[in-house]
Amino acid sequence: MDAQTLAAKAAQALTDATAGLSNQETERLAGATSLTLALEDAGSWTLRWDQATSRPQLINGEEDGAIKVTTTTTTLVALASKKLSPFTALVHGKLKLGDGAQQHARDTVRDAAARWMPVLMRVGATLRDLVDAPPTLLAGGLKARVTAARIRPDGVTVYDIAVSAGAEAWTVTKRYSELRAAAGVSSGPLACAMDDGFPARSVGGTARKQALDAWLRAAAKACTTERAARMLYPVLGATPARVDAAAADLAAGAELRATIPFAAAGFAARLRQGAQLRAALKRAKPTKPRYGLGDACAAVLYALPLYLLSAWPRLALCYAFLVGFAARPMVAALALALALADDYEFMMDVAAAALASDYRWMRPPPLSPLVIAAVNGGILRAWSGWMRAVTVYCVAGAAIVYYLVAKLVNKYVLRLEGSDADAFWERRHTVAAPFVVSRLAALGSLYVKLGQYISARADLAPPAWKGFLEALQDDLDADAPRVVRRTVERAFGKKVEEVFASFEWAPVASASIAQVHRAELKDGSAVAVKVRHAHIVGVFCGDLSRAIKIFDFCARFNEVFKVQADICRAWEREAHKELDLTYEVAATTEVGRFLASKRASSRTVSLVPELSAPSAFVMGWEQLHCKVDDKDALAVHGVDATALARHFAHVMCAQIFELGFFNADPHPGNVALRFDESTGTARLLLLDWGWTHRLTTAELRGWRDLALALYDSDVERASKALAALGYKTNQDGRDAARNVHFMAFILRDASDQETARRETKERMTAIRDRMKADKAAGVREKGGRKIQGLPDSFMFVIRCIGMIRGTCAHLGVSLPLVDIMATYARRGDARDRRRMRRRATQ
């Protein structure tokens, strides 16, 4: 088609689009800034809102002061057919905004341009028809059946036809002649859908109804060519909008059912190579504590007060015990030795000599185990919780001071830039990460959960930190065999030998709450036994309680800490599910049924229902080959990283936006790959459903509305959805759109690691620029922007979306995450409508 003809068609499409707006679309456009649409292959027109007529006006050419959007007819058609979302088009430059302002100004420009999106999408739909684009085909996804035959008052017999396509469903009423026209002549493409073809006019009554129903079922199934679709779709009410939505839904369903390809050739050799690689990496990343300068300084600091307390040996002994548990065994042993010694000066000389050289040659005195036991139990247990909090603040403070000093050294002394600066900070990370991770591992409980979450955010955490934090996912210290035996026997009420034919006491994995052992039942089936750590209930709940008290105290002086207290309270309300393993059994069963109903390739583990208790349960043994973000193992096995990331994103979004029930503690250790050598495909295995969250009906509706509003770039609808969810700040009355901009950034499309970090830096720069602009305009609130209301579901949903983003960043994959979320929001709405119709008919 030549440019002149296309320009004429585009002008006609714009005229039709502005004249055919619905009331809802007109309300969205009210007071909109003028927009100049420049089609690279057609021409330029300006859309202006006329206050007098409350209708949009179309003007040929460009207009000064109008927002200029440059694009192509192909992009507009893609928008209309839902192959491209308005969010992606605006953010990623498919709709190029002719504005060179800063990021915060571009947010405003995007909002203004997005208000004209209904017009642009109508233009795309019209151009799609004018250029005679082929219809979207639903390969086997269209279903139709005759539900009733009735006679209208004018004596004409009509047939009610129920039509469904994907998640979309509707009803149309048609006459026999209209259906016959769709079938065409006897040689038409749909006539061969049945052996007997379309029923003849001589066939009437019930026989005709049954024959029409059979023909429709077969014809809808066979409608897989363009010619057939052009004849049957209009008759069945399958409008382009319905067909496009159905196509997106069917594509999502196909993605859930898809498996992940990998290189099956030489699988056994690759498996050995992967195991060797993991072992080498584990040796290269030690997380076990090593004695160093910090321990030597701590020993000296403990020794000085003991020296001053030499006249009161018992008081010195109490002091040694009070501080000993916060130190390492060698330091605690030294403190106890100093407390019991008669000659403090001699002991100080020995200690100084040991510390001056290398005190690794010294063996811990026999009393060291006594110190450790006294620290971890007995009368000091009531004090240990608060000292754990003190330890956390000390570790965090040391890390902050370390990075602050490094920043000042680089800024004023070294002045490194570019790759040299990156290498400098990489060396700093390799020093700080093992120090912090080893302390988190020693503390366990809540602090390991924090480390696990950070390990999943490759888009935020530096590679060195991610590498060390991965050890917190399933490589922590485990309970002793005697403790495990006692826990299992109390849980099942029988001796271990009475339940299991064999039981491996060395755990295959150990995390923050529980550890997993391999065993064999009496019938010979291999199983995995998940056993909760002893004393973890009190420690975990105590850590949460103290964190809430600390944040509440800090909130008296700074309201910012109120948000942290609310987050900890949300955790506290859900923590009992993580600590009671029967919740995990129930959640695993529910999610497994949901995935099975969608015929998803991903699945959960099988369970042994009769062997489940709050402190232990039994599940089927699964041979796991690698984690979902193990880039090295994925490369060894030749896994398609893009297919893996896309499938994982679909599975997670289906749980959140369609089911409304999802894993609230996501990290790569909970998602594993299992390879099938015979088919050359891999499947995801979803593990550890202890900590889950179920969205209420109102919350689920709010998150779906937010996803759909972000997809359409509808700021007003997104703002209402956030308000309905309970999210609010102190600036809502002045500029509620900023909440939407923040959420659009948090839920933006996934990207590779470099792009994600660049986007984060740009966003932080935009926030600083906006704060300066607010201050200059005299509208900046005291203390800046503060969150005043945060729903419980916010933290859990954002954690799941964050894991998707982190996995994509680590694997170097970009995904239209907003499009995927919106697809499952639509599927969920359709699912709820079907349920309501079924209830209404019952």
C-alpha positions in Angstrom: 0.0 0.0 0.0 1.4 3.4 -1.0 2.0 6.2 1.5 -0.8 8.4 0.2 -3.4 5.6 0.5 -2.2 4.7 3.9 -2.3 8.3 5.1 -5.9 8.6 3.9 -6.8 5.4 5.7 -5.1 6.6 8.9 -7.0 9.9 8.8 -10.2 8.1 8.4 -9.3 5.8 11.2 -8.6 8.7 13.5 -11.9 10.3 12.6 -13.8 7.1 13.3 -11.9 6.6 16.6 -12.6 10.0 18.0 -16.3 9.7 17.0 -16.9 6.3 18.5 -15.6 6.6 22.0 -17.6 5.2 24.9 -18.6 7.2 27.9 -15.9 5.6 30.0 -13.2 6.4 27.4 -14.5 9.9 27.1 -14.2 10.4 30.9 -10.6 9.3 30.8 -9.9 11.8 28.1 -11.5 14.8 29.9 -9.1 17.7 30.2 -6.3 15.7 28.5 -3.3 17.6 27.0 -3.2 17.8 23.2 -1.3 15.0 21.5 0.4 15.0 18.1 0.4 11.6 16.5 3.2 11.2 14.0 3.0 8.0 11.9 6.3 7.5 10.2 4.7 5.9 7.2 1.6 8.1 6.9 1.7 11.6 8.4 0.9 13.7 11.4 -2.3 14.7 13.2 -3.1 16.5 16.4 -5.7 15.3 18.9 -7.1 18.1 21.1 -9.7 17.9 23.8 -12.5 20.4 23.3 -13.9 21.6 26.6 -17.0 23.2 24.9 -18.3 19.9 23.4 -16.5 17.5 25.8 -15.3 15.6 22.8 -11.9 15.2 21.2 -11.1 17.1 18.0 -8.9 16.0 15.1 -6.6 18.6 13.4 -4.3 18.0 10.5 -0.6 18.6 11.2 1.3 19.3 14.4 0.5 21.8 17.1 2.9 23.7 19.4 2.8 22.6 23.0 1.2 19.2 22.2 2.8 16.0 23.3 4.3 14.4 20.3 4.1 10.6 19.9 6.0 9.1 17.0 5.2 5.5 16.0 4.2 3.3 13.0 0.9 1.7 11.9 2.3 -1.7 12.7 2.8 -0.6 16.4 -0.8 0.6 16.6 -2.1 -2.6 15.1 0.0 -4.6 17.6 -1.5 -2.5 20.4 -5.1 -3.2 19.2 -4.4 -6.9 18.9 -2.9 -7.1 22.4 0.4 -8.3 21.0 1.9 -5.2 22.6 0.8 -3.6 25.8 0.4 0.2 26.2 2.8 0.0 29.2 5.6 -1.7 27.2 5.0 0.6 24.2 5.4 3.7 26.4 8.2 2.6 28.6 10.3 0.8 26.0 10.0 3.4 23.2 7.6 1.7 20.8 5.6 4.9 21.2 8.4 7.5 21.1 7.7 10.6 23.2 9.3 13.7 21.8 10.3 15.1 25.2 13.9 15.3 26.5 13.0 16.2 30.2 14.2 14.3 33.2 12.8 11.0 34.4 10.2 12.5 36.7 9.0 14.8 33.9 8.8 11.8 31.6 6.5 10.1 34.0 4.2 13.1 33.7 4.5 13.0 29.9 3.8 9.3 29.8 0.7 9.8 31.9 -0.6 12.5 29.6 0.1 10.4 26.5 -1.5 7.3 28.1 -4.8 9.1 28.5 -5.1 9.1 24.7 -4.4 5.3 24.6 -8.1 4.4 23.9 -8.0 6.5 20.8 -4.7 5.1 19.6 -5.9 1.5 20.2 -9.2 2.2 18.2 -7.1 3.6 15.4 -5.0 0.4 15.4 -8.2 -1.7 15.3 -9.6 0.3 12.4 -6.3 0.2 10.5 -6.2 -3.5 11.1 -9.5 -3.8 9.3 -8.6 -1.3 6.6 -5.4 -2.9 5.6 -7.2 -6.3 5.6 -4.9 -7.9 8.2 -5.5 -11.6 8.7 -7.6 -12.4 11.8 -6.0 -14.0 14.9 -6.6 -17.7 14.7 -7.6 -19.8 17.8 -6.1 -23.2 17.0 -8.5 -25.5 18.6 -9.4 -22.9 21.2 -12.9 -22.0 20.0 -15.9 -23.9 21.3 -19.6 -23.5 20.4 -22.7 -25.4 21.2 -26.5 -24.9 20.8 -28.1 -24.5 24.2 -31.7 -23.9 23.1 -34.0 -23.5 20.1 -37.0 -21.1 20.5 -39.5 -19.3 18.3 -39.6 -15.5 18.4 -42.8 -13.6 18.4 -42.5 -13.0 14.6 -42.5 -16.8 14.1 -38.8 -17.2 13.2 -36.9 -20.0 14.9 -33.6 -18.9 16.5 -30.9 -20.8 18.3 -29.1 -19.7 21.4 -25.4 -20.5 21.1 -22.9 -20.6 24.0 -19.4 -19.7 22.7 -16.2 -19.8 24.6 -12.6 -19.2 23.7 -9.9 -19.5 26.4 -11.1 -17.6 29.4 -13.7 -15.6 27.4 -17.3 -16.8 27.2 -20.5 -15.2 25.7 -23.8 -16.1 24.1 -25.2 -15.2 20.7 -28.6 -15.8 19.1 -28.7 -16.8 15.4 -31.1 -17.9 12.8 -30.7 -21.0 10.6 -30.0 -18.9 7.5 -27.2 -17.0 9.2 -25.5 -20.3 10.2 -26.0 -21.7 6.7 -24.4 -18.5 5.3 -21.4 -19.1 7.5 -21.1 -22.7 6.3 -21.2 -21.6 2.7 -21.9 -24.0 -0.1 -21.4 -27.7 0.3 -17.7 -27.4 -0.8 -17.1 -24.6 1.8 -14.2 -25.0 4.3 -16.6 -25.7 7.2 -18.9 -28.0 5.4 -16.5 -30.9 5.8 -16.4 -30.5 9.6 -19.0 -33.3 9.7 -19.3 -36.3 7.5 -22.9 -35.3 6.7 -22.1 -31.6 6.4 -24.6 -28.8 7.3 -28.2 -30.0 8.0 -30.6 -29.5 5.2 -33.7 -27.3 5.4 -35.9 -30.4 5.3 -34.6 -31.4 8.7 -36.5 -29.7 11.4 -37.4 -29.8 15.1 -35.1 -31.5 17.6 -33.2 -33.3 14.8 -32.2 -30.0 13.3 -31.1 -28.6 16.7 -29.0 -31.7 17.4 -27.5 -31.6 13.9 -26.7 -27.9 14.2 -25.1 -28.5 17.6 -23.0 -31.3 16.3 -22.0 -29.2 13.3 -21.1 -26.2 15.4 -18.9 -28.2 17.7 -17.0 -29.7 14.8 -16.9 -26.5 12.8 -15.5 -24.5 15.8 -12.8 -27.1 16.3 -11.9 -27.2 12.6 -11.9 -23.4 12.2 -8.1 -23.1 11.9 -7.8 -21.3 8.5 -8.1 -17.6 7.7 -11.0 -18.2 5.3 -12.9 -20.3 7.8 -12.3 -17.7 10.6 -13.6 -14.8 8.4 -16.9 -16.7 7.9 -17.5 -18.2 11.3 -16.1 -15.7 13.7 -18.6 -12.8 12.9 -21.5 -15.2 13.2 -20.4 -16.5 16.6 -19.8 -13.0 17.9 -16.0 -13.6 18.1 -15.0 -10.0 17.7 -11.3 -9.1 17.3 -11.1 -7.9 20.9 -12.5 -11.2 22.2 -10.4 -13.3 19.9 -7.2 -11.4 20.9 -8.0 -11.7 24.6 -8.7 -15.4 24.1 -5.4 -15.9 22.1 -3.4 -14.3 25.0 -5.2 -16.6 27.5 -4.5 -19.7 25.4 -0.9 -18.7 24.9 -0.6 -18.4 28.7 -2.1 -21.8 29.2 0.2 -23.2 26.6 3.1 -21.6 28.4 2.1 -23.3 31.7 1.9 -26.7 29.9 5.3 -26.2 28.2 8.4 -28.0 29.2 11.9 -26.6 29.1 14.3 -28.0 26.5 17.9 -29.0 27.4 20.8 -30.9 25.8 20.0 -34.6 26.5 23.0 -36.0 24.7 25.7 -37.1 27.2 23.4 -36.5 30.1 25.3 -38.7 32.5 28.6 -37.1 31.8 27.0 -33.6 32.1 25.5 -34.6 35.4 28.9 -35.6 36.7 30.4 -32.4 35.4 27.7 -30.4 37.1 28.3 -32.1 40.4 32.1 -31.5 40.2 31.4 -27.8 39.3 29.1 -27.4 42.3 31.7 -29.0 44.6 34.4 -26.7 43.3 32.3 -23.6 43.7 31.4 -24.7 47.3 35.0 -25.0 48.1 35.8 -21.6 46.6 33.1 -19.9 48.7 33.8 -20.9 52.4 31.1 -19.7 54.8 32.4 -21.4 57.9 33.7 -18.9 60.5 37.4 -18.4 60.5 39.4 -16.7 63.3 40.8 -13.4 62.4 41.7 -9.9 63.6 38.1 -9.1 64.7 38.1 -12.1 67.1 41.5 -11.1 68.5 40.2 -7.6 69.2 37.0 -9.1 70.8 39.1 -11.3 73.1 41.1 -8.3 74.2 38.0 -6.2 74.9 36.5 -9.1 76.9 39.7 -9.5 78.8 40.1 -5.9 79.9 37.0 -5.8 82.1 37.9 -9.1 83.5 41.3 -7.7 84.5 39.6 -4.9 86.3 37.3 -7.4 88.1 40.2 -9.4 89.4 39.2 -8.8 93.0 35.7 -10.3 92.4 36.3 -13.7 90.7 32.6 -14.7 90.8 31.5 -11.4 89.3 34.2 -11.9 86.6 32.9 -15.4 85.9 29.3 -14.0 85.5 30.6 -11.4 83.1 32.5 -14.0 81.1 29.3 -16.0 80.7 27.2 -13.0 79.8 29.5 -11.9 77.0 30.8 -15.3 76.0 27.8 -16.4 74.0 28.2 -13.4 71.7 31.7 -14.5 70.8 33.3 -17.5 69.1 34.4 -20.6 71.1 38.0 -19.6 71.3 37.1 -16.1 72.5 34.6 -17.4 75.0 37.2 -20.0 76.3 39.8 -17.3 76.7 37.3 -15.1 78.7 36.5 -18.0 81.0 40.1 -18.9 81.4 40.8 -15.3 82.5 37.9 -15.4 84.9 39.1 -18.5 86.6 42.8 -17.7 86.7 44.5 -16.6 89.9 47.3 -14.8 88.1 45.7 -12.4 85.7 49.0 -10.8 84.7 50.4 -14.2 83.6 47.2 -15.1 81.7 47.3 -11.7 80.0 50.9 -12.3 78.9 49.9 -15.7 77.5 47.0 -14.2 75.7 49.0 -11.3 74.3 51.7 -13.7 73.0 49.1 -15.9 71.4 47.4 -13.0 69.7 50.7 -11.5 68.6 51.6 -14.6 66.8 49.0 -17.0 65.4 46.8 -18.5 68.1 45.6 -21.2 65.8 48.3 -23.5 67.4 46.4 -23.1 70.7 43.8 -25.8 71.4 40.6 -24.7 73.1 40.7 -25.5 76.8 38.4 -28.3 78.1 36.0 -25.7 79.5 35.2 -24.3 76.0 32.3 -26.8 75.4 31.0 -25.9 78.8 31.0 -22.2 77.8 29.2 -22.9 74.6 26.6 -25.0 76.3 26.0 -22.5 78.9 25.6 -19.8 76.3 23.0 -21.7 74.2 20.8 -22.8 77.1 20.2 -22.6 80.8 19.5 -19.4 82.7 21.1 -17.2 80.0 18.5 -18.2 77.3 16.2 -15.3 78.4 19.0 -12.9 77.7 20.3 -14.4 74.5 17.5 -13.0 72.3 18.3 -9.4 73.1 22.0 -10.0 72.7 21.1 -11.6 69.3 19.6 -8.3 68.3 22.7 -6.4 69.6 24.8 -8.8 67.5 22.8 -8.0 64.4 23.2 -4.2 64.9 26.9 -4.7 65.5 27.4 -6.7 62.4 25.3 -4.3 60.3 27.2 -1.3 61.8 30.5 -2.9 61.0 29.5 -3.5 57.4 28.1 0.0 57.0 31.3 1.6 58.5 33.4 -0.6 56.2 31.6 0.5 53.1 31.5 4.1 54.2 35.2 4.2 54.8 35.8 2.5 51.4 33.6 5.1 49.7 35.5 8.0 51.3 38.9 6.4 50.4 37.8 6.0 46.8 36.3 9.5 46.6 39.1 11.5 48.1 42.2 9.3 47.8 42.1 6.7 45.0 39.5 8.5 42.8 38.9 5.4 40.7 36.3 5.4 37.9 34.9 2.9 35.4 36.2 -0.6 35.4 38.8 0.2 38.0 36.1 1.4 40.4 34.1 -1.8 39.6 37.1 -3.9 40.5 37.7 -1.9 43.7 34.1 -2.5 44.9 34.2 -6.1 43.9 37.2 -6.6 46.2 35.3 -4.9 49.0 32.3 -7.2 48.4 34.5 -10.3 48.7 35.7 -9.1 52.1 32.4 -7.9 53.6 30.1 -10.7 52.2 31.7 -13.7 53.9 31.8 -11.8 57.2 28.2 -10.8 57.2 26.9 -14.2 55.8 28.8 -16.2 58.4 27.2 -14.1 61.2 23.7 -14.5 59.6 24.2 -18.2 59.4 25.2 -18.4 63.0 22.2 -16.4 64.1 19.8 -18.4 61.9 16.0 -17.9 62.1 14.7 -14.6 60.8 18.1 -13.3 59.7 18.6 -16.3 57.4 15.2 -15.6 55.8 16.5 -12.1 55.0 19.6 -13.4 53.5 17.7 -15.9 51.4 15.5 -13.1 50.0 18.5 -11.0 49.1 20.2 -14.0 47.4 17.2 -14.2 45.0 17.6 -10.5 43.9 20.4 -10.6 41.4 19.1 -7.3 40.0 20.0 -5.7 43.4 22.7 -7.7 45.1 26.3 -7.6 43.7 27.5 -11.0 42.3 29.9 -11.5 45.2 27.1 -11.1 47.8 24.7 -13.4 45.8 27.4 -16.1 45.7 27.9 -16.2 49.4 24.2 -15.7 50.3 23.2 -18.7 48.3 24.7 -20.9 51.0 21.8 -19.7 53.3 19.3 -21.4 51.1 20.0 -25.0 52.0 23.6 -25.3 53.4 23.3 -24.3 57.1 24.3 -26.2 60.2 21.9 -29.0 61.0 20.6 -30.6 64.2 22.5 -33.5 65.6 21.2 -37.1 64.9 20.0 -37.6 68.4 18.0 -34.4 68.2 16.5 -35.4 64.9 15.6 -38.9 66.3 13.8 -37.3 69.2 11.9 -34.9 66.9 10.8 -37.6 64.5 9.7 -40.1 67.2 7.7 -37.4 69.0 6.1 -36.3 65.7 5.0 -39.8 64.5 4.6 -41.5 67.9 6.8 -44.4 67.0 10.4 -45.4 66.9 12.3 -44.4 63.8 13.0 -48.1 63.1 9.2 -48.9 63.3 8.4 -46.3 60.6 11.4 -46.5 58.2 13.4 -49.4 56.8 16.4 -47.1 56.7 17.1 -43.4 57.7 20.1 -41.4 56.6 21.1 -39.2 59.6 23.2 -36.9 57.5 20.8 -34.3 56.0 20.7 -33.6 52.3 19.8 -30.0 52.9 19.4 -27.7 55.9 17.8 -24.3 55.9 16.5 -21.8 58.4 13.4 -23.7 59.7 14.0 -27.3 58.9 16.3 -29.9 57.4 15.6 -32.8 55.0 16.8 -36.4 55.3 16.5 -39.3 52.9 14.8 -42.4 54.1 13.1 -45.6 53.0 9.7 -46.8 54.1 8.9 -50.4 55.0 7.4 -51.0 51.5 10.7 -50.0 49.9 9.7 -46.6 48.5 12.3 -43.8 48.8 11.1 -40.8 50.7 12.3 -37.5 52.0 11.7 -36.5 55.7 11.4 -32.9 56.6 12.3 -32.3 60.2 11.8 -28.9 62.0 14.8 -27.6 63.9 14.6 -28.0 67.6 13.9 -24.8 69.5 13.4 -22.8 66.3 9.8 -21.9 67.3 10.9 -19.9 70.3 13.9 -18.4 68.6 12.0 -17.3 65.4 9.0 -15.8 67.3 11.4 -14.1 69.8 13.4 -12.5 67.0 10.2 -11.2 65.4 8.8 -9.9 68.7 12.0 -8.1 69.5 12.3 -6.6 66.0 8.7 -5.2 66.4 9.6 -3.7 69.8 12.8 -2.1 68.5 11.0 -0.6 65.4 8.1 0.6 67.6 10.6 2.4 69.9 12.4 3.9 66.9 9.1 5.0 65.4 8.6 7.4 68.4 11.4 9.5 67.0 11.0 8.8 63.3 7.8 7.7 61.6 9.8 5.9 58.8 10.3 3.0 61.2 6.5 2.5 61.5 6.5 0.8 58.1 9.2 -1.6 59.2 7.2 -2.4 62.3 4.1 -3.0 60.2 6.1 -5.4 57.9 7.3 -7.4 60.9 3.7 -7.6 62.2 2.6 -9.0 58.9 5.4 -11.6 59.1 4.3 -12.4 62.7 0.7 -13.0 61.6 1.9 -15.5 59.0 4.9 -17.0 60.8 2.8 -19.8 62.5 2.3 -21.4 59.0 6.0 -21.7 58.5 6.6 -23.2 61.9 3.7 -25.7 61.7 4.6 -28.2 59.0 1.0 -29.4 58.6 0.3 -26.1 56.9 3.0 -26.9 54.3 1.3 -30.3 53.7 -2.1 -28.6 53.0 -0.6 -25.9 50.9 1.4 -28.3 48.8 -1.7 -30.3 48.1 -3.8 -27.2 47.1 -1.2 -25.8 44.8 -0.6 -29.3 43.3 -4.3 -29.6 42.5 -4.3 -26.1 40.9 -1.3 -26.9 38.6 -2.8 -30.2 37.7 -6.1 -28.5 36.7 -4.1 -26.3 34.4 -2.2 -29.3 33.0 1.0 -27.4 34.0 4.3 -29.1 33.5 5.5 -27.8 36.8 4.4 -29.7 39.9 4.8 -30.0 43.6 6.2 -33.0 45.5 4.0 -36.0 46.3 3.1 -36.5 50.0 2.6 -39.4 52.4 -0.5 -38.0 54.2 -0.5 -40.5 57.1 3.0 -39.3 58.1 2.6 -35.6 58.8 2.8 -33.6 62.0 3.6 -30.1 63.1 7.3 -30.9 63.5 7.9 -33.4 60.7 6.3 -34.9 57.6 7.2 -37.4 54.8 7.1 -36.7 51.1 8.2 -38.6 48.0 11.9 -38.6 47.1 12.7 -36.4 44.1 16.1 -36.4 42.4 16.8 -32.7 41.9 19.4 -31.7 39.4 19.9 -27.9 39.9 18.3 -24.7 41.2 16.3 -22.4 38.9 19.0 -19.8 38.9 22.1 -22.0 38.9 23.6 -20.4 35.8 26.6 -22.7 35.7 24.6 -25.9 36.0 22.1 -24.6 33.4 25.0 -23.9 31.0 26.4 -27.4 31.6 23.1 -29.0 30.7 22.4 -26.7 27.8 19.1 -25.4 29.3 17.2 -22.7 27.3 17.4 -19.9 29.9 14.8 -17.8 28.1 12.2 -20.6 28.1 13.0 -21.4 31.8 12.6 -17.8 32.9 9.4 -17.3 30.9 7.8 -20.5 32.2 8.8 -19.7 35.8 7.3 -16.2 35.5 4.0 -17.7 34.2 3.9 -20.2 37.0 4.4 -17.6 39.7 2.0 -15.0 38.2 -0.7 -17.8 37.8 -0.5 -18.4 41.6 -0.7 -14.7 42.5 -3.2 -13.2 40.1 -5.3 -16.2 39.2 -5.3 -18.5 42.2 -4.6 -15.8 44.9 -2.6 -18.3 46.9 1.2 -18.4 46.6 4.5 -19.1 48.3 5.3 -16.1 50.5 8.9 -17.1 51.1 10.3 -17.4 47.5 14.0 -18.0 46.9 15.9 -20.2 44.4 16.3 -23.0 46.9 12.6 -23.5 46.7 12.5 -24.0 42.9 14.4 -26.9 41.3 14.8 -28.4 37.9 14.4 -32.1 37.2 15.7 -33.4 33.8 14.1 -36.1 31.8 16.8 -37.7 29.6 14.3 -39.7 27.5 12.4 -36.6 26.3 15.1 -34.0 26.5 13.0 -31.7 28.6 13.1 -30.4 32.1 10.3 -29.6 34.5 10.1 -27.2 37.5 9.6 -28.7 40.9 8.1 -26.3 43.4 9.3 -27.0 47.0 8.9 -25.7 50.5 5.3 -24.5 50.8 5.6 -23.7 54.6 5.2 -20.0 54.3 2.2 -19.1 52.1 -0.2 -16.2 51.8 -3.8 -16.2 50.6 -5.2 -13.0 49.2 -8.7 -12.0 50.4 -11.3 -11.5 47.8 -10.9 -7.7 48.0 -7.1 -7.9 47.9 -7.2 -10.2 44.9 -9.5 -7.9 43.1 -7.3 -4.9 43.9 -4.1 -6.6 42.6 -5.8 -7.7 39.4 -7.1 -4.2 38.9 -3.7 -2.8 39.5 -2.1 -5.2 37.0 -4.7 -4.4 34.3 -4.4 -0.7 34.9 -0.6 -0.8 34.6 -1.0 -2.8 31.4 -3.3 -0.1 30.0 -1.2 2.7 31.5 -4.4 4.0 33.1 -3.1 6.1 36.0 -6.5 6.9 37.5 -7.6 3.3 37.6 -4.2 2.2 39.1 -4.5 4.9 41.7 -7.9 3.7 42.7 -6.6 0.1 42.9 -3.8 1.1 45.2 -6.2 3.0 47.4 -8.5 -0.1 47.5 -5.6 -2.2 48.6 -4.9 0.2 51.5 -1.6 1.7 50.2 -1.3 5.4 51.0 1.3 8.0 51.6 1.4 11.5 53.0 1.4 13.0 49.5 -1.7 11.2 48.1 -3.8 14.4 48.3 -1.2 16.4 46.4 0.0 13.9 43.8 -1.5 10.4 43.9 0.1 9.6 40.5 3.4 9.2 42.3 2.2 6.1 43.9 1.4 4.7 40.5 4.9 5.7 39.2 6.4 3.9 42.2 4.4 0.7 41.6 5.1 0.8 37.9 8.8 0.8 38.7 8.5 -2.0 41.2 6.4 -4.2 38.9 8.1 -3.1 35.6 9.2 -5.6 33.0 12.1 -7.9 33.9 15.5 -7.3 32.3 19.1 -8.4 32.5 21.3 -7.5 35.4 23.0 -4.5 33.8 19.8 -3.0 32.6 18.1 -3.5 36.0 20.8 -1.7 37.9 20.9 1.1 35.4 17.1 1.5 35.7 17.5 1.6 39.5 20.2 4.3 39.4 18.1 6.4 37.0 15.1 6.0 39.3 17.1 7.1 42.4 18.4 10.1 40.4 14.8 11.0 39.4 13.7 10.8 43.0 16.4 13.2 44.1 15.6 15.6 41.3 11.9 15.5 42.2 12.7 16.2 45.8 14.7 19.2 44.8 11.9 20.4 42.6 9.4 20.0 45.4 11.7 21.9 47.8 12.1 24.7 45.2 8.3 24.9 44.7 7.8 25.0 48.5 5.5 21.9 48.5 7.8 19.3 50.0 6.3 17.8 53.2 8.3 17.6 56.3 10.4 14.5 56.3 9.7 13.9 52.6 7.5 11.2 51.2 6.3 8.7 53.9 4.2 5.5 53.6 1.2 5.8 56.0 -0.6 2.6 55.0 0.9 -0.7 53.8 -1.3 -3.8 53.2 -0.1 -7.1 54.5 -0.3 -8.6 50.9 2.1 -5.9 49.6 5.2 -7.3 51.0 4.4 -10.9 50.0 3.4 -10.1 46.4 6.4 -7.8 45.9 8.7 -10.5 47.2 7.4 -12.9 44.6 7.6 -10.4 41.8 11.1 -9.5 43.0 12.2 -13.1 42.8 11.0 -13.3 39.2 13.0 -10.1 38.4 16.1 -11.4 40.2 16.0 -14.7 38.4 15.6 -13.0 35.0 18.5 -10.6 35.8 20.8 -13.4 36.9 20.0 -15.5 33.8 20.2 -12.4 31.5 16.7 -12.6 30.2 14.2 -9.8 29.5 10.5 -10.5 29.9 7.3 -8.4 29.5 6.4 -9.0 33.1 3.4 -6.5 33.2 1.9 -8.3 30.2 2.1 -11.7 32.0 0.6 -10.3 35.2 -2.3 -8.7 33.2 -2.9 -12.0 31.3 -3.4 -13.9 34.5 -5.5 -11.1 36.0 -7.9 -11.4 33.1 -7.8 -15.2 33.4 -8.7 -14.9 37.1 -11.5 -12.5 36.5 -13.0 -14.9 33.8 -12.5 -17.8 36.3 -14.5 -15.9 38.9 -17.3 -15.0 36.4 -17.7 -18.6 35.4 -18.0 -19.6 39.1 -20.7 -16.9 39.6 -22.6 -18.1 36.6 -22.5 -21.7 37.8 -23.7 -20.6 41.3 -26.5 -18.6 39.7 -27.8 -21.5 37.7 -27.7 -23.9 40.7 
